[in-house]
Amino acid sequence: MAPPHTAAHQGTREQSGHPGRAPSGRRVAVVGGGVSGLSAALRLETLGHEVELLEAADTLGGRFGVARLGDRPVMTGGKNIGRRYSAFRWFTKELGFDRYESFGYNASRLKDGRVLTLDSERRGRTLGNIRRMGSTRDVARLAAMAARITFDDTNRFLGSRHFSGVSARHDHAPLSSFFGPELTSMLIRPMVIRNNGAEPDEVYPGTFGTNLAMLLDHYDQLTDGVEPVLDAFAKRIPVRLGARVESVETTAGAVTGLRVSEDGGPARLVPYDGVVVATPAHAAAGILRSTLPALALRLADVRYFPSTVVLVEYDRPMFGEDVRALAMDDGPCSNAGSYGMHDRHIVRYTYSGREGRLTDLSERAVDRLTADTEERLRTHLGAPHAERVNVLVKHWDAAYSGYLPHHPQFLAEARRHLAGVAGLELAGDYVLGVAIENCARSGRAAARRLATHLEGAAARPGGAASDARDPA
Ligand SMILES: Cc1cc2nc3c(=O)[nH]c(=O)nc-3n(C[C@H](O)[C@H](O)[C@H](O)COP(=O)(O)OP(=O)(O)OC[C@H]3O[C@@H](n4cnc5c(N)ncnc54)[C@H](O)[C@@H]3O)c2cc1C
């Protein structure tokens, strides 16, 4: 097998391993170069293991969606970092990056021609606006759930004790039946479209804690974007790009290696003492098909929804300071928002949800859709007639996970299957939730479990709540 690549976002150190720890002599692989895998690999390295990260694409970052708008590096995927994202902030700090700038949570809805703004900087006004969005019963139900999340951090993650109970009682019907129609259309729908790319009738109450948690945080973004962080990662940990993992090899119930195809070549066996598979569930299903076929079938069921993001740079700001994003439910564009608090001349148009599942991504079609949304921004928010300077289109067939009904049961089942293969762990957006923090924690928790196994202790996990509690 060729040595790891050495271009940007790629690299080797002569010897991996955290400076403070003696190398363990155990060689481990992390599959997937998104935030879940990056966090797992860095954690394993700080625990003293020789780690290699294998990524099928030709760049790191996965659904951060690193790209260029004109000359400017941009993120077309996940970019907003909550104040409560401690595991992700540990990850960037460990690599020398802890400069964040405020982004806030700013989303507005139109009701009877009036713009209702939800803004994390203005809690009082936001609460008042939420009260106007639904019946007293629904708002009280939402407030009770929000209190659970505020007072018990584990409820922000899939499989928490409280939301497992909600799942057991209510997942026989989708989220659209849980709240009344007014709150569902005004608040719940924009939340699940934004976080899952799904409609309220495509997700279930037992996973709603992960959505509500997003509303209760305050957001920043990395001042210089994620690219410098990825470069620093690749200088520290060996990365193999263009390395597609086909399967996990085992002998007598323990991991012995991976079958890897590099740059489209034939698959070869590469020996490893342990593996974290940190890909979306549909990719993990393919990788585990021959090792754990029953688990692979369940993983293949986990639902994912598409999304298209169009970034447009204008010659002047399109939003004011007060309203920086508008959620829409009467057309394919589900959200139009400024790229940053101070980058209001760049607009990110997101197409998610049933009407936003675009099939025609031709320049003409995108141009027509953008012009239509620009017109709405002018009508509703008084946006100017600005000239487009640069346009970038990014489409994901499987942008966000929408999980499964009775997802906590699925997670428990997955842990039982995994217990049959020593040295194999899973991380990813379907383990604790899609938010960057949830992915980072799933990676760190998988790394910790694998390290415990390699160190020879009786090692199986304590379950989702202990994963979620993994402190930075
Ligand atoms: C448009 C968009 C906006 C978002 N905005 C936010 C936000 O503002 N804040 C937030 O908290 N979250 C946000 N999210 C969610 C968050 O960005 C994602 O859930 C998260 O980045 C997923 O990370 P991951 O590592 O689990 O998966 P990925 O990033 O998908 O990484 C998995 C990697 O595995 C690789 N891979 C797959 N199969 C194989 C194989 N067989 N062999 C080797 N490699 C393989 C893939 O190429 C990929 O790079 C957003 C998501 C999207 C799509």
Ligand as a Chemical Component Dictionary entry (heavy atoms), coordinates in Angstrom:
data_LIG
# 
_chem_comp.id                   LIG 
_chem_comp.type                 NON-POLYMER 
_chem_comp.pdbx_formal_charge   0 
_chem_comp.three_letter_code    LIG 
# 
loop_
_chem_comp_atom.comp_id 
_chem_comp_atom.atom_id 
_chem_comp_atom.alt_atom_id 
_chem_comp_atom.type_symbol 
_chem_comp_atom.charge 
_chem_comp_atom.model_Cartn_x 
_chem_comp_atom.model_Cartn_y 
_chem_comp_atom.model_Cartn_z 
_chem_comp_atom.pdbx_ordinal 
LIG C1  C1  C 0 -25.984 21.759 4.374  1  
LIG C2  C2  C 0 -25.673 21.329 5.799  2  
LIG C3  C3  C 0 -25.612 22.298 6.803  3  
LIG C4  C4  C 0 -25.341 21.918 8.128  4  
LIG N1  N1  N 0 -25.225 22.887 9.086  5  
LIG C5  C5  C 0 -24.857 22.547 10.351 6  
LIG C6  C6  C 0 -24.556 23.548 11.316 7  
LIG O1  O1  O 0 -24.533 24.742 10.996 8  
LIG N2  N2  N 0 -24.239 23.150 12.581 9  
LIG C7  C7  C 0 -24.206 21.836 12.946 10 
LIG O2  O2  O 0 -23.957 21.535 14.117 11 
LIG N3  N3  N 0 -24.436 20.844 12.027 12 
LIG C8  C8  C 0 -24.728 21.179 10.742 13 
LIG N4  N4  N 0 -24.895 20.199 9.790  14 
LIG C9  C9  C 0 -24.728 18.787 10.178 15 
LIG C10 C10 C 0 -23.261 18.363 10.205 16 
LIG O3  O3  O 0 -22.487 19.172 9.362  17 
LIG C11 C11 C 0 -23.106 16.902 9.747  18 
LIG O4  O4  O 0 -24.048 16.079 10.401 19 
LIG C12 C12 C 0 -21.693 16.409 10.068 20 
LIG O5  O5  O 0 -20.732 17.225 9.427  21 
LIG C13 C13 C 0 -21.537 14.944 9.645  22 
LIG O6  O6  O 0 -20.227 14.535 9.962  23 
LIG P1  P1  P 0 -19.799 12.998 9.872  24 
LIG O7  O7  O 0 -18.336 12.944 10.109 25 
LIG O8  O8  O 0 -20.656 12.166 10.749 26 
LIG O9  O9  O 0 -20.145 12.580 8.372  27 
LIG P2  P2  P 0 -19.459 13.115 7.029  28 
LIG O10 O10 O 0 -19.071 14.536 7.179  29 
LIG O11 O11 O 0 -20.370 12.731 5.925  30 
LIG O12 O12 O 0 -18.114 12.279 6.943  31 
LIG C14 C14 C 0 -18.097 10.922 6.583  32 
LIG C15 C15 C 0 -16.922 10.706 5.648  33 
LIG O13 O13 O 0 -16.793 9.304  5.393  34 
LIG C16 C16 C 0 -16.347 9.151  4.063  35 
LIG N5  N5  N 0 -16.675 7.783  3.632  36 
LIG C17 C17 C 0 -17.900 7.258  3.385  37 
LIG N6  N6  N 0 -17.784 5.965  3.017  38 
LIG C18 C18 C 0 -16.455 5.662  3.056  39 
LIG C19 C19 C 0 -15.702 4.476  2.792  40 
LIG N7  N7  N 0 -16.308 3.341  2.409  41 
LIG N8  N8  N 0 -14.353 4.526  2.918  42 
LIG C20 C20 C 0 -13.717 5.682  3.314  43 
LIG N9  N9  N 0 -14.400 6.839  3.569  44 
LIG C21 C21 C 0 -15.746 6.823  3.448  45 
LIG C22 C22 C 0 -17.113 10.224 3.298  46 
LIG O14 O14 O 0 -16.478 10.533 2.077  47 
LIG C23 C23 C 0 -17.100 11.390 4.300  48 
LIG O15 O15 O 0 -16.014 12.274 4.090  49 
LIG C24 C24 C 0 -25.151 20.555 8.459  50 
LIG C25 C25 C 0 -25.196 19.579 7.443  51 
LIG C26 C26 C 0 -25.446 19.966 6.125  52 
LIG C27 C27 C 0 -25.474 18.916 5.041  53 
# 
loop_
_chem_comp_bond.comp_id 
_chem_comp_bond.atom_id_1 
_chem_comp_bond.atom_id_2 
_chem_comp_bond.value_order 
_chem_comp_bond.pdbx_ordinal 
LIG C1  C2  SING 1  
LIG C2  C3  SING 2  
LIG C2  C26 DOUB 3  
LIG C3  C4  DOUB 4  
LIG C4  N1  SING 5  
LIG C4  C24 SING 6  
LIG N1  C5  DOUB 7  
LIG C5  C6  SING 8  
LIG C5  C8  SING 9  
LIG C6  O1  DOUB 10 
LIG C6  N2  SING 11 
LIG N2  C7  SING 12 
LIG C7  O2  DOUB 13 
LIG C7  N3  SING 14 
LIG N3  C8  DOUB 15 
LIG C8  N4  SING 16 
LIG N4  C9  SING 17 
LIG N4  C24 SING 18 
LIG C9  C10 SING 19 
LIG C10 O3  SING 20 
LIG C10 C11 SING 21 
LIG C11 O4  SING 22 
LIG C11 C12 SING 23 
LIG C12 O5  SING 24 
LIG C12 C13 SING 25 
LIG C13 O6  SING 26 
LIG O6  P1  SING 27 
LIG P1  O7  DOUB 28 
LIG P1  O8  SING 29 
LIG P1  O9  SING 30 
LIG O9  P2  SING 31 
LIG P2  O10 DOUB 32 
LIG P2  O11 SING 33 
LIG P2  O12 SING 34 
LIG O12 C14 SING 35 
LIG C14 C15 SING 36 
LIG C15 O13 SING 37 
LIG C15 C23 SING 38 
LIG O13 C16 SING 39 
LIG C16 N5  SING 40 
LIG C16 C22 SING 41 
LIG N5  C17 SING 42 
LIG N5  C21 SING 43 
LIG C17 N6  DOUB 44 
LIG N6  C18 SING 45 
LIG C18 C19 SING 46 
LIG C18 C21 DOUB 47 
LIG C19 N7  SING 48 
LIG C19 N8  DOUB 49 
LIG N8  C20 SING 50 
LIG C20 N9  DOUB 51 
LIG N9  C21 SING 52 
LIG C22 O14 SING 53 
LIG C22 C23 SING 54 
LIG C23 O15 SING 55 
LIG C24 C25 DOUB 56 
LIG C25 C26 SING 57 
LIG C26 C27 SING 58 
# 
